[in-house]
Amino acid sequence: MKEEFKTIGKSETRWDAYAKVTGKAIYTADIPTKKKFYARIVRSSIAHGYVKSFDFSEALKVDGVIKILTYKDMPKTKFATAGHPFGLDPKTRDRYDRTILTEHVRLFGDEIAAVIATTDLAAKIAVSKVKVEYDELPFYLTPQEAMQEGAAKIHEDLDSNIMAHTISKVGDVESALANSDYVFSDTFKVPLQQHCHMENQIAYAYKDQDNRYVVVSSTQIPHILRRILGEVFEKHWSYFRVIKPFVGGGFGNKQEVTIEPLCVALSMAMGGEIVQIALDREESIAYTRTRHEMEYKAKMGISKDGFINALDIEVLSNKGAYASHTHSVGIKGGGVLLSLYNIPNFRYDIKTVHTNIATAGAMRGYGVPQVMFFIESFMENVARKMGFDSISFREKNIVGNNVLNPLNQVIQKSAKLKECIEVAKEKFNYYEKQKACKEFKHPYKKRGVGLATFTYTTGVYPKGLETAAARVILNQDAHIKLMLGSTEIGQGSDTVLAQMAAEVLSIPYDWVIVDANTDTDTAPFDTGAYASRQSYVTGLAVKEAALKLKTKILKAAARLKDVDFANLDLENANIVFKNKEVLMSLADFALHTTYDWQKAKSLSAFASVNCHTNSYSYGITMAMVEVDMNTGKIEILDILNVHDAGKVLNPLLASSQVEGGMGMAIPYALLEELKYDKKTGKILNNNLLDYKVPTALDVPDLDVSFVDNYDPYGPFGNKSLGEPPMCSPAPAIRNAVLDATNIEFNQIPITPERFFQAKDKECII
C-alpha cells in the first residue's frame, strides 16, 4: 500500500499562515470587550534615587482620568519576573527583587505610578502632567562604574552591585598557560541589543464571573505568568487564568512578566473592571529587556602545532537594574564552549553586575551569540598570528561525538560540525572566494571572507526543569484535537507538533486541529516558548500522547470487530491488518466508537514528560564582504549558514527560522546598539529612527543548508533550531572584515564611526 500520510520531513503549510497573511489573526489588542479602561505608567525622570513626593493636581484635571495609583497602593511582595519556583542553583535562580511599582528608582524610566483613564490618550496626557520630587543617588551605566569602591548600592540587600560571581574550572589553567608554546591575550565587547518584535507588550486584566482574575497577554510563558501572579498577590495560582492569543513576536522579551501584575493590581483597584496596558515602541525598547552587554578578557595557550592547551576568560556582564534571568545567561556561555572546542584547561570567571540601565534578560541565543563572537573572533586572531588556515585550525580543536562536557555533564551523541564545515566549504566555494578577494583590485574598496562556528543546546536540562504535556482527542470524524500548553509565538512550533501527531496516527496533517490561544484553564502544563525546546521537549509529549491514542484506537477497533489487537496498525487514515489489508477507515471507526449504542467510547490520551536529555546543535556561517575604506560602509556580498539540527521536520519552516535568525544577527554585527546619556542615564535611541534595524531591502540574500542527521534523543531525531541561527553570523562578518582590512574589530557593531576610530588607530590611509 502506498504511504500517503507521512508528514515529518515535508514542508507542510503553517496552520496559522492564512490567518496572519489575510489579517484575520486575533491578537490581544483585537479582542473585543464590553468596557475597557486604559492605563499608562508614570516613569521616573532620574536614573537612581528615591521618590520624595508626587503632585497629581494637574494630572487629575485631565478629562477622563479615573484614578492615579503609586507604589504605596500596590502589594509590597517582591517577585522574580521569570524562572522556576524551586530546584535551581541559588547562584543562577532569579532573585525576588522587584515590586509592581517602586519607590527606589533604579533606572531612568522606572515604574513609580500609574494613571487609569477612560481613553488611552487621556491617560497619556495625564502622565505628562504628573510632577515628582526625588532624592537622587549616583547612577552607573557600566559594570566598571558600578563596581568602583564606595558606589551607591542599587539593591540594598546585596553587599555590592555585583549580583553574582561564578568561577568554573577544568584542569590547571595557570600551569597549562605557562607550558604553552604561545600565549595570546585579547579583549572583546558586545553591545546591548533590543528584540524589536512587531507587537509591543500588551495585556489586560479583569475579574470574571467565577470571581477569578483573567489576564489576556502577549506572553511566551502563560503557565509561568500564572504562577508569578499567584506569588505577587499571595493567592492560589489557580485564582488567575492566563490567555495567550496570537503573539506578534517575542524573541525572549516576552519570556518574562513585565506589565501583567500591574494590570491585575489596577483592575483590582477598579473593582474587577477591564484595565489594559499597552506599551508604545519607545517604552518597549527602553524599559523592557535587552540582550546582555558583555566584555571578555581572555588568554589562550596554544601548542606550536595548533592545539588549544588552555583558555582563561574573565567576563563582565551588564545586568541592568533588576535581576531578570540573573546570572544564568552569562554562565550558559561558558558551558557551551566546552561542547564546541577541546579545551583541557579552562577557567570561566564571570561577574554579573547591576547598573542603572534597562534590565538585560533572555534574547534569542541566551548568551551564546555573545560568547560565540568572543571565541570565534579570538580563534581567528590567533589563527592569523600563527599562520594557520582558519578552517583547519578550528577542525583540529573541535569536540567530536561521545565527549562529556565536564561543566554540565552532557554527552553529545550526534555532533556533525565537521560535516557542516565540509558542506559550507563546498557550497560557499570558500577557498575560491578567498583567492578572488585577495586578487580584487579597487582604489578604495576591499573584499574578504570569514567564517565562524557555533554550538547550541536544546532546552535547559540539566540546569533547569524541562517538562511538557500534551492531550490528543479523537473527534467524531477522525480529525484530532491537539491541546498544548507550549506557546506558539510565530516560530511555527504548533505546525511541527501537529505534524508529529499526524505522523504517529498516520493521518493527513490538516486533520490535526490546534488552538490559536493558549489558556491555562484548559491547556496542559508546559513551561513555555524559550530555549529552542518545543519541538524537542513538547515534541516528546506529543509523540507519547499520540502513541497512547493510537493504542486506544487499535484496542477499541479490535473489540468492535472481534479481531486480535496485536495484528492491527494505523496506516493512511485506515485501521489495517499487519499485512496491509484494510479493516475499516479511521473515519468509520471514529463514528462508530462515538455513537455505537453498546460500545460507544470517546477516545483521548494525555502525556506528560520530564525530559532529562539535552542535544547540542552545531553549525557554521561563512560570509563575504566588501568594505568601502572611504565611508566605512560594509556590504555583505554572500552569506551562508549550514546547520546540524538533527532531523529537519519541516524544510520550509526550518529555512525560514534560519533566515530569521541570520536577519537578526547581521545588524548585531553592523548596526544595533542601545546608547545612554552619560549625564542623565536616559536612553538616547529608543525609537526605530535612531535605533537602526534593517528592513527587507537592507538584508542581503541569505543562503541556508542542512546536514542530514538523526539525534537519538529527539522525538523524531530533531534538535534545536530556533536560536542557533543567531549565534555565528556576527563573528563570521567580523572575520570577513578582518580578512578584507587586516583590522581586528574586537567590538561590535562595526559602525562607520567605530570603523574610522579603528582605522585611525591602525594609521591606515
GUPABA-365856 format. One record per residue (C-alpha): residue in one letter; x, y, z. Coordinates in Angstrom, 2 decimals. Layout:
BEGIN
  residuo        x        y        z
        a        X        Y        Z
...
***
This chain:
BEGIN
  residuo        x        y        z
        m     0.00     0.00     0.00
        k     1.33     3.43    -0.95
        e     2.09     5.55     2.12
        e     0.36     8.89     1.61
        f     0.28    10.36     5.08
        k     3.91    10.70     6.05
        t     4.32    14.31     7.10
        i     7.58    14.55     9.05
        g    10.20    15.97     6.72
        k     7.64    17.69     4.48
        s     7.10    21.42     4.07
        e     3.54    21.44     5.35
        t     1.87    24.85     5.32
        r     1.79    26.61     8.67
        w    -1.64    26.21    10.21
        d    -1.71    29.93    11.07
        a    -0.37    31.21     7.75
        y    -3.73    32.12     6.20
        a    -4.94    33.98     9.29
        k    -1.77    36.04     9.52
        v    -1.41    36.82     5.83
        t    -5.06    37.88     5.48
        g    -5.16    39.86     8.70
        k    -7.69    37.55    10.34
        a    -5.38    36.59    13.21
        i    -6.69    37.90    16.53
        y    -4.03    39.49    18.72
        t    -4.50    40.82    22.26
        a    -5.45    44.32    21.07
        d    -8.04    42.88    18.66
        i   -10.19    41.06    21.20
        p   -13.46    42.95    21.72
        t   -14.56    43.72    25.26
        k   -17.73    45.26    26.70
        k   -15.96    48.04    28.55
        k   -12.30    48.81    28.97
        f   -10.21    51.26    30.96
        y    -6.75    52.28    29.84
        a    -3.66    52.66    31.97
        r    -0.37    54.40    31.42
        i     2.76    54.11    33.56
        v     4.31    57.10    35.29
        r     8.05    56.65    34.88
        s    10.91    58.21    36.79
        s    12.86    61.10    35.30
        i    16.06    60.19    37.13
        a    18.28    57.11    36.84
        h    18.82    56.36    40.53
        g    17.33    57.57    43.79
        y    14.11    57.67    45.81
        v    10.73    59.25    45.20
        k    10.09    62.03    47.74
        s     6.64    63.22    46.68
        f     4.06    63.34    43.89
        d     1.94    66.22    42.64
        f    -1.12    64.89    40.77
        s    -3.15    68.12    40.82
        e    -2.78    68.91    37.12
        a    -2.99    65.29    36.02
        l    -6.32    64.79    37.80
        k    -7.81    67.70    35.86
        v    -7.47    65.82    32.56
        d   -10.89    64.80    31.28
        g   -11.31    61.04    31.52
        v    -8.82    60.35    34.31
        i   -10.31    57.97    36.90
        k    -7.50    57.16    39.33
        i    -3.80    57.57    39.89
        l    -2.05    54.95    42.00
        t     1.51    54.78    43.29
        y     3.79    52.20    44.84
        k     2.00    52.93    48.13
        d    -1.21    51.40    46.72
        m     0.43    48.20    45.49
        p     1.24    44.88    47.18
        k     4.68    45.03    48.77
        t     5.52    41.45    47.77
        k     8.81    41.12    45.94
        f     8.83    38.81    42.97
        a    11.01    37.44    40.20
        t     9.94    38.01    36.63
        a    10.86    34.61    35.19
        g    12.21    31.18    36.03
        h    11.04    28.30    38.21
        p     9.89    28.40    41.84
        f    12.41    25.89    43.16
        g    15.03    23.32    42.30
        l    17.57    25.60    40.65
        d    21.11    26.53    41.61
        p    20.71    29.51    44.00
        k    23.54    31.25    42.15
        t    21.53    31.28    38.93
        r    17.97    31.37    40.25
        d    16.02    34.54    39.63
        r    16.18    36.96    42.52
        y    12.97    38.24    44.07
        d    13.98    41.88    43.72
        r    11.06    43.67    42.07
        t     7.76    45.15    43.22
        i     4.88    46.16    40.96
        l     5.69    49.86    41.40
        t     8.72    51.18    43.20
        e     9.84    53.97    45.48
        h    13.51    53.14    44.91
        v    14.25    54.22    41.33
        r    16.91    52.07    39.68
        l    16.82    53.29    36.06
        f    15.62    56.29    34.12
        g    12.01    55.35    33.38
        d    11.44    53.04    36.34
        e     7.78    52.40    37.17
        i     6.62    54.58    40.09
        a     2.88    55.20    39.50
        a     0.04    54.52    37.06
        v    -2.88    56.51    35.64
        i    -6.24    54.88    34.84
        a    -8.49    56.69    32.37
        t   -11.41    56.13    30.04
        t    -9.17    56.57    27.00
        d    -5.54    55.84    26.29
        l    -4.97    59.43    25.17
        a    -6.31    60.83    28.45
        a    -4.03    58.52    30.42
        k    -1.04    59.52    28.31
        i    -1.73    63.25    28.72
        a    -2.20    62.85    32.47
        v     1.13    61.04    32.82
        s     2.88    64.00    31.22
        k     1.38    66.31    33.87
        v     2.49    64.32    36.93
        k     5.20    66.09    38.92
        v     7.64    64.15    41.09
        e    10.36    65.17    43.53
        y    13.32    62.84    44.16
        d    16.28    62.25    46.39
        e    18.92    61.48    43.80
        l    21.78    58.99    44.06
        p    24.76    58.45    41.75
        f    23.96    56.26    38.75
        y    26.15    53.82    36.83
        l    25.91    52.80    33.18
        t    28.74    50.26    33.09
        p    29.84    47.41    35.36
        q    33.20    49.11    35.89
        e    31.46    52.20    37.29
        a    29.07    50.16    39.44
        m    31.90    48.10    40.95
        q    34.06    51.02    42.00
        e    34.76    51.41    45.69
        g    32.09    53.38    47.51
        a    29.49    53.03    44.76
        a    25.89    53.50    45.89
        k    24.09    50.17    46.13
        i    21.39    49.64    43.53
        h    19.84    46.83    45.61
        e    20.02    47.23    49.37
        d    20.03    43.50    50.12
        l    23.25    42.89    48.18
        d    26.71    43.51    49.58
        s    27.71    45.32    46.40
        n    26.46    45.90    42.88
        i    27.96    42.57    41.84
        m    24.82    40.48    41.67
        a    26.66    37.18    41.28
        h    30.18    35.90    40.70
        t    30.99    32.40    39.49
        i    34.24    30.69    38.54
        s    34.05    27.45    36.54
        k    37.25    25.45    36.22
        v    38.56    22.43    34.37
        g    42.19    21.35    34.74
        d    45.08    23.61    35.73
        v    44.91    26.79    33.65
        e    47.94    28.56    35.18
        s    50.26    25.62    34.59
        a    48.91    24.99    31.07
        l    49.40    28.63    30.08
        a    52.93    28.60    31.48
        n    53.75    25.46    29.48
        s    52.14    26.56    26.20
        d    54.32    27.37    23.22
        y    52.34    30.55    22.61
        v    50.01    32.62    24.77
        f    47.67    35.22    23.27
        s    45.67    37.84    25.15
        d    42.74    39.86    23.89
        t    39.60    41.76    24.91
        f    36.20    41.66    23.19
        k    32.97    43.59    23.73
        v    29.41    43.01    22.56
        p    26.57    45.55    22.80
        l    23.10    45.95    24.20
        q    20.60    44.76    21.61
        q    16.82    45.08    21.68
        h    14.34    42.47    20.46
        c    12.18    44.90    18.44
        h     9.33    42.42    17.99
        m     6.48    43.80    15.86
        e     3.86    43.68    18.61
        n     4.78    45.65    21.70
        q     3.99    44.34    25.19
        i     0.25    44.47    25.77
        a    -2.07    42.92    28.37
        y    -5.37    43.46    30.08
        a    -6.92    42.00    33.24
        y   -10.40    41.66    34.72
        k   -12.41    39.66    37.25
        d   -14.64    37.06    35.59
        q   -17.99    35.54    36.58
        d   -16.17    32.97    38.73
        n   -14.56    35.73    40.81
        r   -11.15    34.89    39.43
        y    -8.83    37.24    37.60
        v    -8.26    36.70    33.89
        v    -5.16    38.10    32.22
        v    -5.03    38.26    28.43
        s    -1.45    38.87    27.39
        s     1.05    38.67    24.58
        t     3.30    36.32    26.52
        q     5.65    33.42    25.86
        i     5.05    31.83    29.28
        p     1.33    31.56    30.20
        h     1.76    28.97    32.96
        i     4.79    30.72    34.50
        l     2.92    34.02    34.35
        r     0.01    32.50    36.27
        r     2.38    31.22    38.95
        i     4.10    34.58    39.33
        l     0.75    36.36    39.65
        g    -0.10    33.96    42.47
        e     3.16    34.80    44.20
        v     2.77    38.56    43.75
        f    -0.78    38.72    45.12
        e    -0.31    35.85    47.60
        k    -3.24    33.93    46.12
        h    -3.67    30.37    44.95
        w    -2.18    30.18    41.48
        s    -5.49    28.98    40.09
        y    -7.09    32.21    41.25
        f    -5.65    33.51    37.98
        r    -6.36    32.45    34.43
        v    -3.96    33.46    31.66
        i    -4.96    33.54    27.99
        k    -2.39    33.99    25.23
        p    -3.86    34.91    21.82
        f    -1.74    35.24    18.67
        v     1.62    36.79    19.54
        g     3.41    39.25    17.28
        g     6.91    38.09    18.13
        g     8.82    37.82    21.37
        f    12.40    36.55    20.91
        g    12.72    36.23    24.71
        n    11.42    39.69    25.64
        k     8.01    38.17    26.39
        q     9.60    35.29    28.28
        e     9.16    37.40    31.38
        v     6.42    39.01    33.39
        t     6.50    42.78    32.82
        i     3.19    44.67    32.76
        e     0.79    41.90    33.80
        p     0.94    42.25    37.64
        l     0.27    45.97    37.29
        c    -2.72    45.22    35.03
        v    -4.17    42.96    37.71
        a    -3.50    45.45    40.52
        l    -5.19    48.24    38.57
        s    -8.17    46.03    37.76
        m    -8.49    45.21    41.45
        a    -8.47    48.95    42.18
        m   -11.33    49.32    39.69
        g   -13.43    46.57    41.28
        g   -12.51    43.96    38.69
        e   -13.20    46.09    35.59
        i   -11.07    45.55    32.49
        v    -7.84    47.55    32.59
        q    -5.36    47.44    29.72
        i    -1.72    48.47    29.47
        a    -0.18    48.72    26.02
        l     3.40    49.91    25.79
        d     4.36    52.10    22.88
        r     7.51    51.43    20.86
        e     9.64    53.87    22.84
        e     8.68    52.19    26.13
        s     9.19    48.69    24.75
        i    12.70    49.48    23.57
        a    13.75    51.46    26.65
        y    12.14    49.73    29.62
        t    11.56    46.05    28.92
        r    14.53    43.71    28.33
        t    17.75    43.75    26.30
        r    20.48    41.37    25.26
        h    23.30    41.48    27.82
        e    26.23    43.73    27.06
        m    29.37    41.73    27.88
        e    33.10    42.20    27.97
        y    35.52    39.27    27.64
        k    39.18    39.43    28.67
        a    40.93    36.21    27.76
        k    44.23    34.36    27.45
        m    44.66    31.39    25.15
        g    47.56    28.96    25.35
        i    48.41    27.21    22.07
        s    50.85    24.46    21.17
        k    53.10    25.08    18.17
        d    51.06    22.59    16.12
        g    47.83    24.48    16.80
        f    46.09    22.73    19.66
        i    44.43    24.71    22.44
        n    46.09    23.94    25.78
        a    44.31    26.48    27.95
        l    41.71    29.20    27.89
        d    41.34    31.69    30.74
        i    38.36    34.08    30.50
        e    37.15    36.94    32.66
        v    33.65    38.18    31.82
        l    31.73    41.25    32.92
        s    28.01    41.02    32.21
        n    25.94    44.21    32.39
        k    22.74    43.12    34.13
        g    20.99    46.45    34.29
        a    18.60    47.47    37.05
        y    16.89    44.19    38.00
        a    17.66    40.50    38.12
        s    15.56    39.07    35.29
        h    17.41    35.88    34.28
        t    20.06    36.73    36.84
        h    23.41    35.09    36.25
        s    22.27    32.22    34.03
        v    22.67    33.98    30.66
        g    26.35    34.62    31.27
        i    27.00    31.21    32.78
        k    25.49    29.44    29.78
        g    28.13    30.97    27.53
        g    30.89    29.29    29.49
        g    29.16    25.93    29.40
        v    28.75    25.74    25.63
        l    32.41    26.46    24.87
        l    33.46    23.01    26.06
        s    30.93    21.41    23.72
        l    32.48    23.27    20.79
        y    36.23    23.01    21.33
        n    38.52    20.61    23.19
        i    39.97    22.80    25.93
        p    41.63    20.58    28.55
        n    42.41    23.50    30.87
        f    39.65    26.04    31.19
        r    38.59    28.81    33.54
        y    35.49    30.95    33.11
        d    35.28    33.75    35.66
        i    32.08    35.77    35.29
        k    30.66    38.67    37.25
        t    27.09    39.80    36.62
        v    26.78    43.41    37.71
        h    23.79    45.66    38.39
        t    23.80    49.05    36.67
        n    21.20    51.78    36.18
        i    20.10    50.85    32.68
        a    17.35    48.66    31.23
        t    17.32    45.15    32.62
        a    19.04    42.56    30.44
        g    17.16    39.29    30.10
        a    16.52    36.49    27.67
        m    17.06    37.21    23.98
        r    17.33    34.81    21.08
        g    20.51    32.86    21.75
        y    20.57    33.38    25.54
        g    24.19    34.41    25.96
        v    25.59    32.26    23.17
        p    25.77    34.95    20.43
        q    27.93    36.94    22.85
        v    30.33    34.13    23.66
        m    30.47    32.95    20.03
        f    31.50    36.43    18.93
        f    34.27    36.32    21.53
        i    35.60    32.82    20.85
        e    35.31    32.86    17.06
        s    36.92    36.30    16.82
        f    39.68    35.17    19.19
        m    40.20    31.95    17.22
        e    40.54    33.96    14.02
        n    43.01    36.40    15.55
        v    45.14    33.53    16.85
        a    44.98    31.55    13.59
        r    46.22    34.55    11.61
        k    49.02    35.38    14.04
        m    50.24    31.77    13.91
        g    49.80    31.43    10.15
        f    47.15    28.70    10.38
        d    44.31    28.23     7.92
        s    41.05    29.35     9.55
        i    39.23    26.11     8.83
        s    41.97    23.62     9.69
        f    42.76    25.43    12.96
        r    39.16    25.00    14.07
        e    38.84    21.44    12.80
        k    41.77    20.17    14.83
        n    40.21    21.58    18.04
        i    36.55    20.65    17.50
        v    34.76    18.38    20.02
        g    33.52    15.13    18.48
        n    30.82    12.64    19.41
        n    30.54    10.89    22.79
        v    32.60    13.53    24.59
        l    31.50    14.58    28.06
        n    31.15    18.28    28.74
        p    32.67    18.45    32.24
        l    30.75    21.60    33.20
        n    27.21    20.36    32.54
        q    27.76    16.58    32.30
        v    26.10    16.39    28.87
        i    27.45    13.90    26.32
        q    26.88    14.69    22.66
        k    25.54    11.80    20.60
        s    25.01    13.46    17.23
        a    27.60    16.19    16.67
        k    28.20    16.84    12.96
        l    30.08    20.12    12.95
        k    32.85    18.80    10.73
        e    30.24    17.71     8.19
        c    28.71    21.22     8.36
        i    32.13    22.70     7.62
        e    32.60    20.42     4.61
        v    29.17    21.30     3.20
        a    29.76    25.01     3.75
        k    33.25    24.93     2.28
        e    31.96    23.34    -0.93
        k    28.70    25.29    -1.31
        f    30.27    28.66    -0.47
        n    33.36    27.97    -2.59
        y    35.33    29.22     0.36
        y    38.88    28.91    -0.94
        e    37.95    30.18    -4.41
        k    36.27    33.23    -2.85
        q    39.24    33.75    -0.55
        k    41.58    33.82    -3.53
        a    39.28    36.12    -5.51
        c    39.12    38.56    -2.60
        k    42.90    38.76    -2.39
        e    43.07    39.42    -6.12
        f    40.26    42.01    -6.06
        k    41.50    45.41    -7.23
        h    39.71    48.67    -6.45
        p    41.04    52.09    -5.48
        y    39.22    52.25    -2.12
        k    37.19    49.06    -1.68
        k    38.42    45.79    -0.26
        r    36.88    42.33    -0.02
        g    37.27    39.48     2.40
        v    35.79    36.19     3.55
        g    35.24    34.98     7.08
        l    33.71    32.13     8.99
        a    32.50    31.25    12.46
        t    31.21    28.04    14.01
        f    28.75    27.58    16.87
        t    27.06    25.11    19.14
        y    23.78    25.47    20.98
        t    21.77    23.46    23.48
        t    18.22    22.12    23.14
        g    16.24    23.15    26.20
        v    17.63    23.89    29.66
        y    18.32    20.44    31.17
        p    20.33    19.74    33.34
        k    20.47    23.33    34.63
        g    16.70    23.74    34.73
        l    13.39    21.89    34.69
        e    12.23    20.53    31.33
        t     8.65    19.37    31.44
        a     5.80    19.49    28.96
        a     2.43    17.87    28.35
        a     0.00    17.25    25.51
        r    -3.54    15.99    25.10
        v    -4.97    14.47    21.90
        i    -8.68    13.87    21.33
        l   -10.26    11.78    18.58
        n   -13.15    13.73    17.09
        q   -16.24    12.07    15.59
        d   -14.90    12.45    12.03
        a   -11.39    11.13    12.85
        h    -9.85    14.57    12.99
        i    -7.63    15.13    16.01
        k    -7.78    17.93    18.53
        l    -4.26    18.65    19.81
        m    -4.16    20.57    23.10
        l    -0.85    22.11    24.13
        g     0.49    24.31    26.90
        s     3.55    25.25    24.87
        t     3.37    28.65    23.28
        e     3.20    29.43    19.58
        i     4.66    32.93    19.21
        g     5.33    32.90    15.48
        q     8.12    30.35    15.30
        g     5.93    27.58    13.84
        s     6.08    25.16    16.77
        d     2.38    24.29    16.63
        t     2.79    23.33    12.99
        v     5.57    20.80    13.58
        l     3.86    19.47    16.71
        a     0.74    18.88    14.62
        q     2.94    17.11    12.07
        m     4.21    14.83    14.83
        a     0.69    13.86    15.90
        a    -0.31    13.25    12.28
        e     2.78    11.15    11.67
        v     2.15     8.84    14.63
        l    -1.55     8.43    13.80
        s    -0.92     8.19    10.04
        i    -3.49    10.82     9.14
        p    -3.27    13.91     6.93
        y    -1.55    16.87     8.59
        d    -4.63    19.05     8.08
        w    -6.72    16.65    10.16
        v    -4.95    17.94    13.27
        i    -6.59    20.94    14.92
        v    -4.58    23.21    17.21
        d    -5.56    26.29    19.21
        a    -4.69    29.86    18.35
        n    -4.98    30.65    22.06
        t    -3.19    29.09    25.00
        d    -5.45    29.09    28.05
        t    -4.10    27.97    31.42
        d    -7.59    26.71    32.35
        t    -7.60    24.14    29.54
        a    -4.04    23.77    28.26
        p    -1.86    21.13    29.94
        f     1.17    22.42    31.82
        d     4.17    23.48    29.79
        t     6.82    25.98    30.82
        g     6.59    27.91    27.56
        a     8.43    29.14    24.49
        y    12.16    29.52    25.09
        a    15.48    27.68    24.81
        s    14.60    26.19    21.39
        r    12.88    23.45    23.37
        q     9.40    22.94    21.97
        s     9.88    20.56    19.05
        y    12.21    18.56    21.34
        v    10.61    18.58    24.80
        t     6.97    19.24    23.92
        g     7.50    17.00    20.91
        l     8.24    14.09    23.25
        a     4.90    14.70    24.98
        v     3.01    14.93    21.69
        k     4.58    11.73    20.41
        e     3.79     9.86    23.61
        a     0.19    11.11    23.72
        a    -0.35    10.21    20.07
        l     1.08     6.73    20.61
        k    -1.27     6.25    23.57
        l    -4.24     7.33    21.47
        k    -3.12     5.02    18.68
        t    -3.11     2.09    21.11
        k    -6.58     3.01    22.38
        i    -7.90     3.22    18.82
        l    -6.50    -0.16    17.84
        k    -7.76    -1.86    21.02
        a   -11.22    -0.38    20.55
        a   -11.25    -1.44    16.89
        a   -10.20    -4.94    17.89
        r   -13.14    -5.14    20.32
        l   -15.52    -3.64    17.78
        k   -14.55    -6.11    15.04
        d   -13.63    -9.02    17.32
        v   -10.08    -9.36    15.96
        d    -6.66    -9.63    17.57
        f    -5.34    -6.19    18.62
        a    -1.73    -7.34    18.07
        n    -2.41    -7.74    14.35
        l    -3.64    -4.16    13.80
        d    -1.98    -0.92    12.82
        l    -2.85     2.57    11.55
        e    -1.91     3.47     8.01
        n    -3.11     6.16     5.63
        a    -6.08     7.06     7.83
        n    -7.17     3.42     7.92
        i    -7.12     0.68    10.54
        v    -5.28    -2.13     8.82
        f    -4.01    -5.62     9.49
        k    -0.26    -6.01     9.60
        n    -0.48    -7.50     6.11
        k    -1.86    -4.08     4.97
        e    -5.42    -5.32     4.44
        v    -7.85    -2.56     5.44
        l   -10.14    -3.44     8.34
        m   -12.01    -0.13     8.29
        s   -11.32     3.54     7.72
        l   -10.40     5.64    10.72
        a   -13.36     7.90     9.92
        d   -15.79     4.97    10.09
        f   -14.21     3.80    13.31
        a   -14.44     7.27    14.90
        l   -18.13     7.47    14.03
        h   -18.84     4.01    15.44
        t   -16.81     4.40    18.62
        t   -18.60     7.69    19.32
        y   -22.21     6.62    18.63
        d   -22.39     2.80    18.89
        w   -25.18     2.04    21.42
        q   -23.38    -0.86    23.06
        k   -19.71     0.08    22.72
        a   -19.61     3.87    22.36
        k   -16.50     5.37    23.90
        s   -14.91     8.76    23.41
        l   -11.17     8.36    22.98
        s    -8.42    10.71    24.07
        a    -4.94    10.46    25.52
        f    -2.70    12.56    27.71
        a     1.06    12.52    28.20
        s     3.40    14.50    30.41
        v     7.17    14.23    30.12
        n    10.09    15.25    32.29
        c    12.96    15.46    29.84
        h    16.37    14.50    31.20
        t    18.38    14.78    28.00
        n    19.96    17.57    26.02
        s    21.29    17.58    22.48
        y    23.59    20.22    21.05
        s    23.03    21.63    17.60
        y    26.01    22.72    15.55
        g    26.74    24.80    12.51
        i    28.81    27.36    10.67
        t    28.44    30.70     8.93
        m    30.57    31.80     6.00
        a    30.43    35.38     4.80
        m    31.95    37.52     2.06
        v    32.02    41.30     2.48
        e    33.06    44.40     0.62
        v    34.38    47.30     2.72
        d    34.40    50.87     1.49
        m    37.55    52.27     3.09
        n    36.40    55.85     2.44
        t    32.98    55.61     4.11
        g    33.22    52.61     6.44
        k    30.23    51.00     4.71
        i    30.27    47.21     4.88
        e    28.27    45.33     2.28
        i    27.58    41.62     2.64
        l    28.06    40.07    -0.80
        d    27.35    36.49     0.22
        i    26.43    34.73     3.46
        l    25.67    31.08     4.17
        n    24.52    29.22     7.28
        v    24.87    25.43     7.46
        h    23.16    23.68    10.37
        d    23.20    20.31    12.06
        a    19.73    20.45    13.64
        g    19.18    16.71    13.63
        k    16.23    15.59    11.53
        v    14.63    18.53     9.72
        l    10.91    18.26    10.49
        n     9.62    20.87     8.04
        p    12.19    22.11     5.49
        l    10.41    25.35     4.63
        l     9.86    26.29     8.27
        a    13.44    25.32     9.09
        s    14.87    27.51     6.34
        s    12.63    30.36     7.48
        q    13.90    30.02    11.05
        v    17.49    30.18     9.87
        e    16.84    33.19     7.63
        g    15.09    34.97    10.51
        g    17.99    34.33    12.86
        m    20.52    35.50    10.30
        g    18.41    38.61     9.77
        m    18.73    39.44    13.48
        a    22.42    38.58    13.65
        i    23.56    40.76    10.74
        p    22.52    44.05    12.43
        y    24.00    42.73    15.69
        a    27.31    42.80    13.82
        l    26.86    46.07    11.95
        l    24.05    48.26    13.31
        e    22.29    47.71    16.60
        e    23.40    49.21    19.90
        l    21.39    50.92    22.63
        k    23.00    54.11    23.89
        y    22.57    56.12    27.11
        d    23.18    59.74    28.03
        k    26.16    59.77    30.38
        k    24.88    62.92    32.11
        t    21.33    61.77    32.89
        g    21.20    58.00    32.38
        k    18.37    58.45    29.88
        i    18.27    56.19    26.85
        l    19.06    58.09    23.66
        n    17.80    55.92    20.82
        n    14.60    54.17    21.93
        n    12.84    54.56    18.59
        l    13.10    52.92    15.20
        l    14.53    56.05    13.61
        d    17.60    56.22    15.85
        y    17.83    52.52    16.74
        k    18.58    51.10    13.32
        v    17.17    47.72    12.33
        p    17.34    46.54     8.72
        t    14.27    46.47     6.51
        a    13.63    43.73     3.96
        l    15.51    45.80     1.39
        d    18.57    46.05     3.64
        v    19.03    42.33     4.26
        p    21.26    40.56     1.72
        d    20.33    37.30     0.03
        l    20.59    34.55     2.64
        d    21.74    31.04     1.85
        v    20.82    28.07     4.04
        s    21.79    24.39     4.09
        f    21.34    21.48     6.48
        v    23.40    18.40     7.24
        d    21.26    15.29     7.40
        n    21.41    13.87    10.90
        y    19.28    11.95    13.39
        d    19.56    12.75    17.06
        p    18.84     9.72    19.28
        y    17.10    11.81    21.95
        g    14.82    13.99    19.82
        p    11.27    12.66    19.37
        f    11.81    12.38    15.62
        g    15.58    12.79    15.56
        n    15.31    16.58    15.80
        k    17.13    19.08    17.98
        s    17.24    22.87    18.41
        l    16.93    25.30    15.52
        g    15.10    28.46    16.65
        e    18.05    30.21    18.31
        p    21.16    28.66    16.70
        p    20.99    30.81    13.51
        m    21.63    33.90    15.68
        c    24.91    32.60    17.06
        s    27.56    32.69    14.31
        p    26.82    35.34    11.63
        a    28.19    38.28    13.66
        p    31.69    36.81    14.19
        a    31.73    35.47    10.61
        i    31.05    39.01     9.30
        r    33.63    40.44    11.67
        n    36.20    37.90    10.48
        a    35.41    38.73     6.85
        v    36.03    42.42     7.60
        l    39.33    41.41     9.24
        d    40.25    39.46     6.10
        a    39.46    42.48     3.95
        t    41.09    45.22     6.03
        n    43.54    43.46     8.35
        i    41.88    45.37    11.22
        e    40.84    43.39    14.30
        f    37.41    44.69    15.29
        n    37.05    43.22    18.76
        q    33.90    45.22    19.46
        i    30.59    45.24    17.61
        p    28.63    46.69    15.97
        i    31.17    47.69    13.33
        t    29.58    51.04    12.58
        p    31.24    53.66    10.34
        e    32.18    55.60    13.49
        r    33.88    52.57    15.03
        f    35.44    51.74    11.66
        f    37.16    55.12    11.40
        q    38.30    55.01    15.02
        a    39.99    51.66    14.32
        k    41.36    52.89    11.01
        d    42.93    55.92    12.69
        k    44.36    53.71    15.44
        e    45.96    51.45    12.84
        c    47.17    54.51    10.89
        i    45.56    53.22     7.73
        i    45.19    55.78     4.95
***
